[in-house]
């Protein structure tokens, strides 16, 4: 029998997927790109919605990430046989701790108002295309179709 407490496990799994080295955006590691963007824009936090159609940031990379992780959340809920209506709100937060460290968290709010959260801090190098190898287009995980090579 499915229970809302399983949403904590979904938070943990979604965060692990997000911070994975396999989380690519346009062929490069997504967190390295977010680190560079935080530094360039001189902001400390990016918030990505994973429930509904809310757009919190205007960058195309954020909306593509939002759509991709919304689908992953739906698949995880389905895999755990949880009703999608139990998740009223959800987000991924990327926060700059310093120039070499990010704090990422996933938060889900149930339809009953209970909050579930998972957080992880990790060392991140700023995105630098001159030092990084790009994956072939067919192997991109998150694909922003507007920026094909």
Backbone bond lengths (Angstrom), bond angles and torsions (degrees), N, CA, C in turn:
res aa  C-N    CA-C-N  psi(-1)  N-CA   C-N-CA  omega(-1)  CA-C   N-CA-C  phi
1 X - - - 1.452 - - 1.531 109.17 -
2 X 1.314 116.09 128.13 1.460 121.60 -178.68 1.528 110.57 -71.75
3 X 1.326 114.68 141.78 1.460 120.84 178.47 1.530 109.63 -134.11
4 X 1.298 115.50 151.37 1.465 119.93 -178.89 1.525 112.24 -65.22
5 X 1.317 118.88 -23.42 1.470 120.43 179.32 1.533 111.27 -63.36
6 X 1.310 117.25 -19.65 1.461 120.70 176.73 1.526 112.11 -67.51
7 X 1.321 116.96 -13.03 1.464 120.61 177.64 1.531 111.43 -63.87
8 X 1.340 117.52 -25.96 1.471 119.68 176.25 1.530 109.77 -65.11
9 X 1.308 117.06 -41.41 1.464 121.02 176.41 1.519 112.07 -63.72
10 X 1.324 115.89 -37.10 1.469 120.62 176.96 1.533 109.39 -63.82
11 X 1.342 117.19 -42.19 1.482 121.19 176.62 1.527 110.31 -57.76
12 X 1.323 116.15 -48.39 1.466 120.82 -179.05 1.530 111.10 -60.30
13 X 1.331 116.52 -45.24 1.461 120.83 -178.82 1.529 112.10 -67.48
14 X 1.321 116.67 -41.15 1.461 120.49 179.89 1.529 110.52 -65.18
15 X 1.328 116.91 -39.68 1.470 120.49 177.63 1.526 110.63 -65.33
16 X 1.316 117.42 -43.13 1.474 120.31 178.39 1.524 111.17 -59.89
17 X 1.314 116.73 -39.88 1.462 120.93 177.63 1.527 110.48 -66.19
18 X 1.331 116.63 -40.79 1.466 120.99 -177.17 1.531 111.97 -67.15
19 X 1.319 118.69 -42.69 1.467 120.74 -175.96 1.530 112.68 -86.29
20 X 1.317 117.40 -1.51 1.456 121.84 -179.48 1.525 111.43 -61.47
21 X 1.321 115.54 148.23 1.470 120.88 174.27 1.520 111.48 -65.95
22 X 1.322 116.99 -15.16 1.465 120.81 178.39 1.520 112.55 -87.02
23 X 1.327 118.12 0.38 1.460 122.17 177.98 1.531 108.17 -81.52
24 X 1.315 115.68 91.67 1.468 121.38 -178.09 1.508 110.66 -100.13
25 X 1.317 114.97 147.59 1.461 123.03 171.99 1.517 105.94 -129.39
26 X 1.315 115.88 113.75 1.469 121.40 -177.99 1.529 112.49 58.63
27 X 1.327 116.57 34.95 1.453 120.89 174.86 1.509 115.73 90.60
28 X 1.337 118.87 -8.92 1.460 122.78 179.38 1.529 109.42 -118.47
29 X 1.329 116.40 159.20 1.455 121.48 -179.91 1.530 109.23 -59.20
30 X 1.318 116.94 124.31 1.467 122.35 -175.01 1.522 112.55 -61.66
31 X 1.341 118.25 -41.69 1.466 119.18 -176.25 1.523 112.36 -66.58
32 X 1.324 117.76 -32.69 1.463 120.43 174.95 1.521 110.84 -63.73
33 X 1.336 116.22 -38.50 1.461 120.35 178.40 1.528 111.15 -69.40
34 X 1.332 116.86 -39.34 1.461 119.53 177.91 1.525 111.08 -66.49
35 X 1.333 116.70 -37.11 1.458 120.73 177.47 1.525 110.31 -61.20
36 X 1.331 116.00 -45.30 1.469 120.59 178.16 1.525 110.68 -63.33
37 X 1.333 116.50 -41.08 1.462 119.97 -179.14 1.526 111.30 -65.70
38 X 1.320 117.67 -42.13 1.472 121.04 177.27 1.526 110.40 -58.27
39 X 1.326 115.68 -42.60 1.461 120.52 -178.81 1.529 111.44 -68.80
40 X 1.346 116.93 -44.75 1.464 120.88 -178.59 1.526 112.08 -65.39
41 X 1.325 116.08 -42.43 1.465 120.92 -177.59 1.538 112.25 -82.21
42 X 1.317 116.58 -7.88 1.467 123.14 -178.82 1.531 111.31 54.20
43 X 1.325 113.94 47.71 1.459 120.81 174.54 1.526 107.50 -120.27
44 X 1.313 117.40 161.12 1.456 119.49 -176.00 1.525 113.35 -104.92
45 X 1.334 117.86 -16.67 1.457 119.82 -173.75 1.528 111.57 -143.07
46 X 1.327 114.55 140.84 1.466 122.08 170.68 1.523 105.58 -119.77
47 X 1.321 116.17 132.88 1.465 120.61 177.71 1.521 108.30 -119.66
48 X 1.341 115.66 124.03 1.457 122.99 -177.38 1.520 108.43 -113.26
49 X 1.316 116.46 121.05 1.457 120.55 178.56 1.528 109.84 -77.59
50 X 1.329 116.58 137.49 1.466 120.45 176.64 1.527 112.12 -118.32
51 X 1.331 116.52 5.27 1.464 121.50 177.17 1.518 107.52 -130.99
52 X 1.318 116.75 130.49 1.460 120.40 178.47 1.505 111.92 80.93
53 X 1.315 115.09 -164.66 1.461 120.91 -175.29 1.518 112.44 -115.08
54 X 1.333 116.97 17.71 1.461 119.22 179.88 1.523 110.27 -65.79
55 X 1.325 116.90 136.81 1.453 120.31 172.29 1.518 107.23 -114.38
56 X 1.320 115.19 122.61 1.454 120.46 -176.02 1.527 110.15 -96.72
57 X 1.328 117.73 -33.15 1.459 123.13 176.85 1.518 108.05 -121.00
58 X 1.341 116.79 151.95 1.455 119.84 -175.88 1.517 113.54 -88.36
59 X 1.315 119.41 -13.46 1.456 121.60 -176.87 1.530 110.95 -59.12
60 X 1.342 117.76 135.76 1.462 119.70 179.08 1.531 112.48 -59.79
61 X 1.339 116.66 -32.93 1.463 119.71 179.44 1.522 111.40 -61.77
62 X 1.326 117.01 -33.75 1.464 120.74 -178.73 1.522 110.03 -71.55
63 X 1.329 117.56 -42.95 1.469 118.71 -179.27 1.525 110.93 -67.65
64 X 1.327 118.15 -35.46 1.464 121.42 177.27 1.528 109.51 -66.13
65 X 1.318 117.01 -43.49 1.467 121.52 177.54 1.517 110.31 -63.31
66 X 1.323 117.05 -41.64 1.455 121.66 179.00 1.526 110.96 -60.34
67 X 1.317 116.70 -46.99 1.467 120.94 179.61 1.524 111.05 -63.26
68 X 1.328 116.44 -43.60 1.463 120.98 -177.60 1.532 111.08 -63.41
69 X 1.339 116.88 -47.92 1.459 119.46 -177.65 1.528 112.57 -76.70
70 X 1.319 117.99 -20.90 1.467 120.49 170.20 1.523 109.92 -63.35
71 X 1.329 115.71 -43.11 1.465 120.56 177.78 1.522 111.22 -64.86
72 X 1.326 116.67 -42.51 1.466 119.94 178.56 1.528 109.89 -61.81
73 X 1.334 116.98 -42.80 1.473 120.32 178.57 1.529 110.50 -60.34
74 X 1.333 116.69 -44.94 1.470 120.02 178.53 1.523 111.08 -59.51
75 X 1.340 116.49 -42.72 1.461 120.58 179.32 1.525 111.74 -65.10
76 X 1.338 116.70 -39.31 1.467 120.06 178.84 1.526 111.20 -66.76
77 X 1.316 116.17 -41.68 1.462 119.75 177.99 1.527 110.05 -62.88
78 X 1.303 115.99 -43.68 1.467 120.43 178.72 1.523 110.81 -63.35
79 X 1.336 117.13 -41.70 1.450 121.66 179.66 1.524 113.37 -63.26
80 X 1.338 115.42 -32.08 1.472 120.56 177.66 1.526 111.68 -90.14
81 X 1.335 115.65 2.64 1.470 122.54 -178.24 1.534 111.96 57.41
82 X 1.351 114.54 40.83 1.463 121.40 177.01 1.519 108.97 -100.74
83 X 1.296 116.57 143.04 1.459 123.36 178.70 1.528 108.85 -72.26
84 X 1.338 118.07 124.89 1.464 122.54 -177.80 1.521 112.15 -59.93
85 X 1.323 117.95 -27.94 1.462 121.78 178.88 1.520 113.51 -67.73
86 X 1.325 117.42 -12.89 1.462 120.44 177.01 1.527 112.04 -71.75
87 X 1.335 117.75 -17.76 1.464 121.14 179.47 1.523 108.15 -100.85
88 X 1.335 116.10 107.73 1.460 121.27 -178.62 1.522 111.76 -82.76
89 X 1.337 116.87 -33.42 1.460 120.80 -178.75 1.518 108.51 -152.97
90 X 1.310 116.36 153.17 1.452 121.33 178.99 1.507 110.61 -159.13
91 X 1.320 116.31 147.68 1.458 120.92 -177.12 1.520 110.46 -155.29
92 X 1.316 114.80 157.89 1.460 123.09 169.67 1.522 105.49 -118.11
93 X 1.323 117.09 129.43 1.458 122.06 178.93 1.520 109.36 -113.52
94 X 1.326 116.07 132.32 1.462 122.65 176.55 1.522 105.93 -117.39
95 X 1.314 116.52 116.18 1.459 121.43 -175.24 1.525 109.70 -122.05
96 X 1.316 116.13 133.34 1.456 121.15 177.92 1.527 109.30 -82.48
97 X 1.342 116.06 119.42 1.470 121.41 176.44 1.524 108.44 -85.61
98 X 1.327 116.19 -47.09 1.465 123.60 171.37 1.526 106.70 -154.96
99 X 1.337 118.01 -170.39 1.462 119.73 -174.33 1.523 113.25 -67.93
100 X 1.317 118.63 -16.38 1.458 122.15 -177.08 1.528 113.77 -117.40
101 X 1.331 117.48 4.92 1.462 119.35 -175.62 1.529 111.24 -140.58
102 X 1.331 115.10 137.13 1.460 121.96 175.35 1.526 109.01 -119.85
103 X 1.314 115.72 149.84 1.464 122.19 171.78 1.526 106.20 -115.35
104 X 1.310 115.28 117.98 1.460 121.10 -179.33 1.517 109.02 -110.98
105 X 1.314 116.32 139.62 1.463 119.26 177.48 1.529 109.59 -142.88
106 X 1.310 113.00 150.96 1.463 121.25 175.29 1.513 106.08 -118.85
107 X 1.316 116.18 130.77 1.454 121.09 177.85 1.518 110.47 -126.77
108 X 1.309 115.71 134.92 1.457 121.97 174.95 1.521 107.88 -125.54
109 X 1.315 116.45 140.42 1.461 122.16 177.46 1.522 106.98 -119.56
110 X 1.324 115.18 124.47 1.470 119.28 -177.76 1.523 110.32 -76.25
111 X 1.314 115.21 167.72 1.457 121.03 178.09 1.526 111.43 -63.83
112 X 1.328 117.35 -18.95 1.467 121.44 177.67 1.529 112.40 -92.66
113 X 1.337 117.04 2.29 1.455 121.57 176.58 1.522 114.97 91.67
114 X 1.317 118.75 0.75 1.461 120.58 179.88 1.526 109.34 -77.79
115 X 1.336 115.73 137.48 1.462 121.45 -177.69 1.523 110.31 -101.98
116 X 1.325 114.80 136.13 1.458 123.06 175.91 1.521 106.54 -122.81
117 X 1.342 117.07 135.48 1.458 119.06 -177.02 1.521 110.44 -146.74
118 X 1.322 114.72 146.86 1.451 122.78 175.14 1.524 106.81 -136.30
119 X 1.347 116.79 134.08 1.462 121.55 -175.62 1.522 109.94 -132.50
120 X 1.322 115.06 144.95 1.464 120.22 176.51 1.527 109.04 -146.72
121 X 1.337 116.26 137.20 1.458 121.93 173.43 1.516 108.22 -103.77
122 X 1.328 115.96 140.51 1.453 118.77 -179.73 1.515 111.49 -150.20
123 X 1.334 115.23 153.31 1.459 121.75 177.53 1.525 108.71 -78.39
124 X 1.320 115.47 132.94 1.458 121.30 -177.01 1.514 109.36 -136.41
125 X 1.320 116.16 130.95 1.461 120.39 172.13 1.517 108.27 -89.70
126 X 1.316 115.04 141.30 1.463 121.32 178.51 1.525 109.54 -61.13
127 X 1.326 116.67 143.35 1.464 121.99 179.45 1.519 110.13 -62.09
128 X 1.334 116.20 127.85 1.462 122.49 177.55 1.533 108.04 -142.43
129 X 1.336 117.58 100.82 1.469 120.40 -176.05 1.531 113.62 -59.15
130 X 1.327 117.90 -24.87 1.466 119.37 -179.71 1.526 111.98 -71.62
131 X 1.340 118.32 -19.58 1.471 121.77 -179.38 1.527 112.53 -107.00
132 X 1.317 118.08 -9.04 1.463 121.00 -173.40 1.520 111.38 -112.01
133 X 1.310 114.35 146.62 1.458 120.10 172.66 1.520 108.45 -89.81
134 X 1.309 115.72 139.18 1.452 120.90 -179.85 1.529 109.34 -97.65
135 X 1.322 115.59 137.69 1.466 119.56 176.10 1.520 109.59 -70.11
136 X 1.320 115.05 153.45 1.457 120.46 174.91 1.529 108.64 -63.18
137 X 1.317 116.90 145.81 1.459 122.66 -175.41 1.525 112.81 -51.20
138 X 1.313 118.51 -38.86 1.471 121.66 -177.98 1.526 112.63 -66.75
139 X 1.321 118.15 -16.09 1.460 121.95 -177.17 1.527 113.56 -105.99
140 X 1.327 118.25 7.50 1.450 120.08 179.12 1.519 109.32 -66.50
141 X 1.330 116.47 136.98 1.457 120.39 179.59 1.522 109.46 -82.36
142 X 1.316 117.18 -58.08 1.469 121.23 175.08 1.516 105.83 -101.11
143 X 1.304 116.65 122.99 1.442 120.95 -170.67 1.523 110.94 -116.33
144 X 1.323 116.36 110.69 1.449 121.40 174.19 1.523 106.70 -90.92
145 X 1.308 117.71 98.95 1.457 122.31 -170.96 1.527 113.39 -63.24
146 X 1.308 117.81 -18.62 1.469 120.50 -179.25 1.532 111.55 -72.90
147 X 1.331 117.66 -17.62 1.470 119.62 -174.74 1.513 112.53 -117.61
148 X 1.338 116.61 41.80 1.457 120.06 178.05 1.523 110.16 -65.91
149 X 1.330 114.44 151.77 1.463 119.93 175.98 1.496 108.97 -101.36
